């Protein structure tokens, strides 16, 4: 690859990474959505939630959990309802970081 072309490709890659951090990671992190949610943009998480909604049968359970940096577990247990919504059954610790996104689709 020619040096100019290589520099151009590196520049585009750097711009992509920097813009992704500036437009996705930083805002989600500052909104206290957590590191894991910040790494998966809200759009991707919404798509994952929709796929889970399609796959879960009525009364099926979805358990979303994480362990924080000091070893404390946080989890939310959701139940799939007959009208393809999610209902919170139980919270452990502070609940899941994605509970806010799930609530939007409750």
C-alpha positions as CSV (number, residue, x, y, z in Angstrom):
1,X,0.0,0.0,0.0
2,X,1.3,3.5,-0.8
3,X,2.4,5.6,2.1
4,X,-0.2,8.4,1.4
5,X,-3.0,5.8,1.1
6,X,-1.9,4.1,4.3
7,X,-1.9,7.4,6.1
8,X,-5.4,8.2,4.8
9,X,-6.7,4.8,5.9
10,X,-5.2,5.2,9.4
11,X,-6.7,8.7,9.6
12,X,-10.2,7.4,8.7
13,X,-9.8,4.6,11.3
14,X,-8.7,7.1,14.0
15,X,-11.6,9.4,13.1
16,X,-14.1,6.5,13.4
17,X,-12.8,5.5,16.8
18,X,-12.7,9.0,18.2
19,X,-16.1,9.9,16.9
20,X,-17.6,6.7,18.3
21,X,-16.1,7.4,21.7
22,X,-17.3,11.0,21.6
23,X,-20.8,10.3,20.4
24,X,-21.6,7.0,22.0
25,X,-19.3,5.9,24.9
26,X,-18.9,9.3,26.6
27,X,-22.6,10.4,26.6
28,X,-23.9,7.0,27.8
29,X,-21.2,6.9,30.5
30,X,-22.0,10.4,31.7
31,X,-25.7,9.5,31.8
32,X,-24.7,6.8,34.3
33,X,-25.6,4.0,32.0
34,X,-22.4,2.2,33.0
35,X,-19.4,1.0,31.1
36,X,-21.1,-2.1,29.7
37,X,-24.0,-0.2,28.3
38,X,-21.7,2.4,27.0
39,X,-19.8,-0.2,25.0
40,X,-23.0,-1.4,23.4
41,X,-24.8,1.6,22.0
42,X,-28.5,1.9,23.0
43,X,-29.5,1.1,19.4
44,X,-27.7,-2.3,19.6
45,X,-29.2,-3.0,23.0
46,X,-32.7,-2.2,21.7
47,X,-32.2,-4.6,18.9
48,X,-31.0,-7.3,21.3
49,X,-34.1,-6.7,23.5
50,X,-36.4,-7.0,20.5
51,X,-34.8,-10.4,19.6
52,X,-35.1,-11.6,23.1
53,X,-38.8,-10.5,23.1
54,X,-39.4,-12.5,20.0
55,X,-37.7,-15.6,21.4
56,X,-39.2,-15.7,24.9
57,X,-42.5,-17.5,25.3
58,X,-45.2,-15.9,27.5
59,X,-44.2,-16.2,31.2
60,X,-40.6,-16.8,30.2
61,X,-37.9,-15.4,32.4
62,X,-35.0,-13.1,31.4
63,X,-32.3,-12.5,34.0
64,X,-29.8,-9.7,33.4
65,X,-27.0,-9.4,35.9
66,X,-23.6,-7.9,36.5
67,X,-21.0,-7.8,39.2
68,X,-19.5,-4.4,39.9
69,X,-15.9,-3.5,40.5
70,X,-16.1,-4.3,44.3
71,X,-17.8,-7.7,43.8
72,X,-21.4,-6.7,44.4
73,X,-24.0,-8.4,42.2
74,X,-26.8,-6.4,40.6
75,X,-29.6,-8.1,38.7
76,X,-33.1,-7.8,37.4
77,X,-35.5,-10.7,36.6
78,X,-38.0,-9.9,33.9
79,X,-41.0,-11.9,32.9
80,X,-42.3,-12.0,29.3
81,X,-46.0,-11.3,29.3
82,X,-48.6,-12.5,26.8
83,X,-48.6,-9.2,25.0
84,X,-44.8,-9.4,24.4
85,X,-43.8,-6.9,27.1
86,X,-41.4,-7.3,30.0
87,X,-42.5,-7.1,33.6
88,X,-40.0,-6.7,36.4
89,X,-40.3,-9.5,38.9
90,X,-37.3,-9.0,41.1
91,X,-34.3,-6.8,41.6
92,X,-31.1,-7.7,43.3
93,X,-28.8,-4.9,44.5
94,X,-29.3,-1.9,42.2
95,X,-30.9,-3.8,39.4
96,X,-29.5,-4.2,35.9
97,X,-27.9,-1.4,33.9
98,X,-30.2,-2.1,31.0
99,X,-33.4,-1.9,33.0
100,X,-34.0,1.6,31.7
101,X,-33.9,0.4,28.1
102,X,-36.2,-2.5,29.1
103,X,-38.6,-0.1,30.8
104,X,-38.9,1.8,27.5
105,X,-40.2,-1.3,26.0
106,X,-42.3,-2.6,28.9
